[in-house]
Amino acid sequence: MKMTFVYLLVCCASVLSSCATAYKMNKLELGMTKQEVIKKIGEPDSTSAQEHCVYLMYNLYETDADSFDGRYTRYFVRLIGDKVESFGQVGDFDSTKDSGHDIRTTIKYE
């Protein structure tokens, strides 16, 4: 009986600790500092930088089911000069990946 209670307690704790986390991105605002971002949504899973641009990368769960299954979505916060310039899912605004598309335009002058 005691073992069943412990097992049930562990299961409940596991379910409660695995919740959707992507909503955290809604707490962000343009112009926030790196310290404000970390205070609002926590430490990033990874960080990368290039010249004056820093990316804070987060692995967040869209739904409770995703959390339970271990499926996460990559999100970024882009800082320029220690201020949030943009944020969202990886790939938004061609932010952190090469789209692989070759876009060519033709301008016709008349």
N, CA, C and O of each residue as an XYZ file, in Angstrom:
440
protein
N       0.824     -1.198      0.000
C       0.000      0.000      0.000
C       0.867      1.260      0.000
O       0.609      2.211     -0.738
N       1.903      1.243      0.848
C       2.792      2.395      0.926
C       3.536      2.606     -0.399
O       3.737      3.740     -0.834
N       3.942      1.495     -1.035
C       4.652      1.578     -2.305
C       3.755      2.161     -3.406
O       4.229      2.927     -4.246
N       2.482      1.811     -3.409
C       1.522      2.332     -4.377
C       1.373      3.839     -4.210
O       1.325      4.577     -5.194
N       1.299      4.291     -2.963
C       1.186      5.718     -2.685
C       2.410      6.469     -3.199
O       2.272      7.528     -3.811
N       3.595      5.940     -2.959
C       4.830      6.570     -3.423
C       4.847      6.633     -4.953
O       5.214      7.656     -5.531
N       4.454      5.549     -5.599
C       4.408      5.512     -7.067
C       3.434      6.555     -7.592
O       3.753      7.273     -8.540
N       2.255      6.651     -6.994
C       1.250      7.628     -7.403
C       1.761      9.046     -7.194
O       1.524      9.918     -8.030
N       2.447      9.280     -6.109
C       3.011     10.595     -5.813
C       4.070     10.984     -6.849
O       4.096     12.126     -7.309
N       4.930     10.052     -7.213
C       5.955     10.305     -8.224
C       5.307     10.608     -9.577
O       5.742     11.524    -10.276
N       4.280      9.855     -9.951
C       3.581     10.081    -11.219
C       2.933     11.460    -11.257
O       3.021     12.162    -12.264
N       2.284     11.848    -10.165
C       1.651     13.164    -10.097
C       2.683     14.278    -10.204
O       2.467     15.261    -10.913
N       3.786     14.131     -9.515
C       4.850     15.140     -9.570
C       5.410     15.243    -10.971
O       5.711     16.342    -11.438
N       5.552     14.127    -11.644
C       6.072     14.115    -13.010
C       5.132     14.836    -13.962
O       5.575     15.631    -14.791
N       3.851     14.568    -13.850
C       2.870     15.211    -14.714
C       2.808     16.709    -14.445
O       2.738     17.503    -15.383
N       2.833     17.101    -13.184
C       2.754     18.516    -12.849
C       3.997     19.283    -13.273
O       3.916     20.467    -13.599
N       5.136     18.622    -13.270
C       6.370     19.321    -13.648
C       6.534     19.397    -15.151
O       7.342     20.192    -15.631
N       5.809     18.612    -15.905
C       5.933     18.637    -17.363
C       4.738     19.359    -17.952
O       3.733     18.744    -18.305
N       4.861     20.656    -18.050
C       3.771     21.487    -18.548
C       4.230     22.257    -19.782
O       5.424     22.384    -20.053
N       3.263     22.757    -20.508
C       3.570     23.595    -21.672
C       4.362     24.816    -21.208
O       4.048     25.409    -20.176
N       5.385     25.188    -21.971
C       6.233     26.314    -21.572
C       6.334     27.402    -22.647
O       6.877     28.473    -22.380
N       5.826     27.150    -23.843
C       5.972     28.116    -24.937
C       5.272     29.445    -24.628
O       5.636     30.478    -25.190
N       4.281     29.426    -23.748
C       3.578     30.658    -23.380
C       4.533     31.708    -22.805
O       4.235     32.902    -22.837
N       5.672     31.265    -22.283
C       6.642     32.186    -21.689
C       7.079     33.267    -22.679
O       7.393     34.389    -22.281
N       7.098     32.927    -23.960
C       7.536     33.895    -24.967
C       6.624     35.120    -24.992
O       7.051     36.199    -25.404
N       5.372     34.966    -24.554
C       4.433     36.088    -24.523
C       4.800     37.123    -23.471
O       4.248     38.224    -23.472
N       5.709     36.795    -22.584
C       6.148     37.719    -21.540
C       7.208     38.692    -22.042
O       7.532     39.665    -21.362
N       7.750     38.433    -23.231
C       8.854     39.237    -23.745
C       8.356     40.482    -24.464
O       7.251     40.518    -25.005
N       9.202     41.493    -24.450
C       8.925     42.743    -25.155
C      10.202     43.204    -25.838
O      11.304     42.967    -25.344
N      10.047     43.856    -26.960
C      11.195     44.441    -27.647
C      11.838     45.476    -26.732
O      11.146     46.207    -26.023
N      13.159     45.533    -26.753
C      13.884     46.502    -25.939
C      14.294     45.994    -24.564
O      15.043     46.672    -23.861
N      13.817     44.809    -24.164
C      14.222     44.262    -22.866
C      15.712     43.942    -22.891
O      16.277     43.692    -23.955
N      16.346     43.949    -21.726
C      17.748     43.570    -21.621
C      17.850     42.053    -21.472
O      16.852     41.376    -21.224
N      19.063     41.532    -21.625
C      19.303     40.095    -21.456
C      18.897     39.658    -20.050
O      18.289     38.601    -19.877
N      19.229     40.464    -19.054
C      18.894     40.117    -17.678
C      17.378     40.080    -17.473
O      16.875     39.225    -16.744
N      16.653     40.992    -18.105
C      15.192     40.996    -17.986
C      14.587     39.755    -18.647
O      13.637     39.170    -18.126
N      15.142     39.357    -19.797
C      14.663     38.159    -20.487
C      14.846     36.940    -19.600
O      13.920     36.148    -19.424
N      16.036     36.789    -19.044
C      16.324     35.636    -18.197
C      15.434     35.640    -16.955
O      14.993     34.582    -16.505
N      15.176     36.798    -16.412
C      14.287     36.889    -15.248
C      12.860     36.460    -15.615
O      12.184     35.814    -14.815
N      12.404     36.813    -16.813
C      11.033     36.496    -17.244
C      10.859     35.047    -17.659
O       9.869     34.415    -17.288
N      11.817     34.498    -18.436
C      11.588     33.155    -19.003
C      12.664     32.134    -18.645
O      12.581     30.977    -19.058
N      13.662     32.548    -17.886
C      14.668     31.603    -17.416
C      15.929     31.581    -18.259
O      16.030     32.258    -19.283
N      16.884     30.792    -17.807
C      18.167     30.648    -18.505
C      17.952     29.981    -19.866
O      17.122     29.080    -19.980
N      18.678     30.404    -20.891
C      18.549     29.755    -22.202
C      19.187     28.372    -22.196
O      20.063     28.079    -21.383
N      18.728     27.524    -23.122
C      19.331     26.195    -23.287
C      20.680     26.302    -23.968
O      21.562     25.473    -23.742
N      20.847     27.332    -24.810
C      22.143     27.590    -25.440
C      22.201     29.056    -25.855
O      21.182     29.742    -25.935
N      23.405     29.507    -26.111
C      23.637     30.889    -26.530
C      24.630     30.882    -27.672
O      25.586     30.107    -27.671
N      24.400     31.752    -28.651
C      25.373     31.919    -29.731
C      25.472     33.405    -30.045
O      24.574     34.183    -29.723
N      26.573     33.784    -30.676
C      26.787     35.198    -30.959
C      27.557     35.372    -32.256
O      28.328     34.507    -32.670
N      27.323     36.522    -32.884
C      28.054     36.907    -34.085
C      28.122     38.428    -34.097
O      27.093     39.101    -34.159
N      29.329     38.966    -34.038
C      29.571     40.401    -33.948
C      28.762     41.008    -32.808
O      29.006     40.669    -31.650
N      27.805     41.894    -33.094
C      27.041     42.575    -32.047
C      25.688     41.917    -31.788
O      24.838     42.496    -31.111
N      25.483     40.723    -32.315
C      24.210     40.027    -32.225
C      24.363     38.768    -31.366
O      25.265     37.963    -31.597
N      23.482     38.600    -30.379
C      23.497     37.435    -29.505
C      22.141     36.740    -29.608
O      21.096     37.389    -29.569
N      22.168     35.407    -29.741
C      20.948     34.607    -29.761
C      20.865     33.786    -28.484
O      21.792     33.047    -28.152
N      19.755     33.917    -27.771
C      19.448     33.041    -26.647
C      18.471     32.005    -27.189
O      17.412     32.357    -27.707
N      18.826     30.734    -27.071
C      18.008     29.667    -27.634
C      17.295     28.905    -26.513
O      17.896     28.548    -25.499
N      15.998     28.666    -26.725
C      15.173     27.972    -25.741
C      14.476     26.781    -26.388
O      13.997     26.879    -27.518
N      14.417     25.663    -25.680
C      13.634     24.493    -26.088
C      12.362     24.519    -25.243
O      12.399     24.226    -24.048
N      11.238     24.872    -25.867
C       9.984     25.022    -25.127
C       8.925     24.070    -25.662
O       8.946     23.685    -26.831
N       8.006     23.701    -24.792
C       6.931     22.771    -25.136
C       5.669     23.545    -25.495
O       5.237     24.422    -24.747
N       5.081     23.218    -26.639
C       3.857     23.879    -27.093
C       2.654     23.460    -26.239
O       1.816     24.292    -25.891
N       2.573     22.186    -25.907
C       1.430     21.662    -25.158
C       1.928     20.754    -24.036
O       3.095     20.366    -24.005
N       1.031     20.426    -23.128
C       1.374     19.485    -22.063
C       1.725     18.119    -22.653
O       2.618     17.434    -22.154
N       1.019     17.726    -23.718
C       1.299     16.436    -24.363
C       2.711     16.430    -24.952
O       3.417     15.426    -24.855
N       3.131     17.552    -25.565
C       4.492     17.647    -26.093
C       5.502     17.486    -24.967
O       6.522     16.815    -25.126
N       5.213     18.098    -23.844
C       6.106     18.011    -22.699
C       6.215     16.567    -22.214
O       7.306     16.076    -21.923
N       5.091     15.911    -22.132
C       5.062     14.523    -21.675
C       5.839     13.612    -22.627
O       6.525     12.684    -22.197
N       5.719     13.896    -23.951
C       6.393     13.085    -24.970
C       7.829     13.533    -25.232
O       8.562     12.855    -25.952
N       8.242     14.670    -24.654
C       9.599     15.168    -24.864
C       9.792     15.886    -26.192
O      10.926     16.045    -26.642
N       8.702     16.325    -26.832
C       8.802     17.060    -28.104
C       8.817     18.557    -27.809
O       7.867     19.095    -27.242
N       9.878     19.207    -28.189
C       9.977     20.638    -27.944
C      10.120     21.400    -29.254
O      10.440     20.831    -30.298
N       9.876     22.694    -29.167
C      10.041     23.607    -30.293
C      11.156     24.573    -29.927
O      11.228     25.050    -28.794
N      12.034     24.860    -30.898
C      13.144     25.785    -30.649
C      12.654     27.226    -30.815
O      12.021     27.575    -31.811
N      12.963     28.043    -29.821
C      12.649     29.467    -29.846
C      13.942     30.249    -29.667
O      14.908     29.752    -29.087
N      13.950     31.473    -30.171
C      15.133     32.319    -30.040
C      14.744     33.685    -29.500
O      13.608     34.136    -29.647
N      15.707     34.324    -28.878
C      15.627     35.742    -28.522
C      16.884     36.360    -29.097
O      17.994     35.955    -28.753
N      16.714     37.341    -29.972
C      17.853     37.999    -30.620
C      18.105     39.334    -29.933
O      17.233     40.200    -29.867
N      19.329     39.471    -29.425
C      19.731     40.692    -28.736
C      20.759     41.431    -29.579
O      21.712     40.835    -30.080
N      20.561     42.708    -29.725
C      21.553     43.565    -30.381
C      21.856     44.694    -29.408
O      20.967     45.445    -29.006
N      23.127     44.801    -29.037
C      23.512     45.811    -28.049
C      22.826     45.583    -26.711
O      22.434     46.549    -26.055
N      22.669     44.337    -26.291
C      22.043     43.931    -25.032
C      20.562     44.290    -24.938
O      20.019     44.360    -23.835
N      19.899     44.518    -26.072
C      18.461     44.795    -26.093
C      17.781     43.822    -27.045
O      18.320     43.510    -28.107
N      16.589     43.336    -26.667
C      15.828     42.422    -27.525
C      15.432     43.157    -28.798
O      14.773     44.197    -28.761
N      15.851     42.590    -29.922
C      15.530     43.147    -31.233
C      14.416     42.335    -31.890
O      13.594     42.884    -32.624
N      14.388     41.020    -31.627
C      13.334     40.146    -32.148
C      13.318     38.859    -31.345
O      14.288     38.525    -30.664
N      12.195     38.131    -31.430
C      12.078     36.845    -30.755
C      10.961     36.050    -31.408
O      10.064     36.620    -32.031
N      11.017     34.726    -31.264
C       9.992     33.860    -31.839
C      10.521     32.465    -32.056
O      11.546     32.084    -31.489
N       9.813     31.689    -32.889
C      10.267     30.343    -33.222
C      11.443     30.428    -34.178
O      11.529     31.347    -34.992
N      12.348     29.466    -34.075
C      13.473     29.412    -34.992
C      12.916     29.348    -36.417
O      12.051     28.526    -36.720
N      13.413     30.208    -37.266
C      12.935     30.284    -38.641
C      12.045     31.488    -38.887
O      11.901     31.921    -40.030
N      11.439     32.044    -37.827
C      10.656     33.267    -37.994
C      11.587     34.370    -38.500
O      12.710     34.499    -38.012
N      11.150     35.135    -39.436
C      11.900     36.271    -39.970
C      13.227     35.840    -40.587
O      14.146     36.652    -40.686
N      13.345     34.583    -41.004
C      14.623     34.056    -41.482
C      15.704     34.328    -40.454
O      16.838     34.653    -40.807
N      15.360     34.197    -39.203
C      16.207     34.632    -38.109
C      17.425     33.765    -37.868
O      18.531     34.282    -37.713
N      17.244     32.472    -37.833
C      18.344     31.633    -37.401
C      18.573     30.450    -38.313
O      19.214     29.475    -37.920
N      18.061     30.523    -39.517
C      18.327     29.433    -40.456
C      18.286     29.962    -41.873
O      17.620     30.956    -42.161
N      18.989     29.302    -42.737
C      18.958     29.612    -44.154
C      17.750     28.898    -44.739
O      17.638     27.677    -44.627
N      16.852     29.637    -45.356
C      15.627     29.033    -45.861
C      15.895     28.067    -47.003
O      15.069     27.198    -47.281
N      17.035     28.204    -47.669
C      17.355     27.318    -48.780
C      16.674     27.725    -50.075
O      16.852     27.071    -51.102
N      15.898     28.796    -50.037
C      15.205     29.249    -51.238
C      16.087     30.236    -52.001
O      16.731     31.099    -51.405
N      16.106     30.098    -53.287
C      16.819     31.035    -54.138
C      15.774     31.990    -54.706
O      15.027     31.637    -55.618
N      15.731     33.191    -54.165
C      14.723     34.152    -54.602
C      15.376     35.117    -55.575
O      16.320     35.831    -55.237
N      14.855     35.119    -56.782
C      15.354     36.035    -57.807
C      14.201     36.923    -58.263
O      13.075     36.466    -58.458
N      14.509     38.175    -58.423
C      13.481     39.095    -58.880
C      13.940     39.757    -60.160
O      15.133     39.939    -60.404
N      12.972     40.105    -60.956
C      13.249     40.813    -62.197
C      12.480     42.129    -62.130
O      11.269     42.146    -61.911
N      13.191     43.207    -62.317
C      12.560     44.515    -62.327
C      12.479     44.977    -63.777
O      13.478     45.039    -64.493
N      11.275     45.292    -64.174
C      11.054     45.735    -65.541
C      10.825     47.235    -65.546
O       9.868     47.729    -64.949
N      11.704     47.952    -66.219
C      11.559     49.400    -66.314
C      10.890     49.762    -67.614
O      11.247     49.237    -68.669
N       9.938     50.642    -67.551
C       9.248     51.055    -68.782
C       9.513     52.490    -69.079
O       9.016     53.017    -70.075
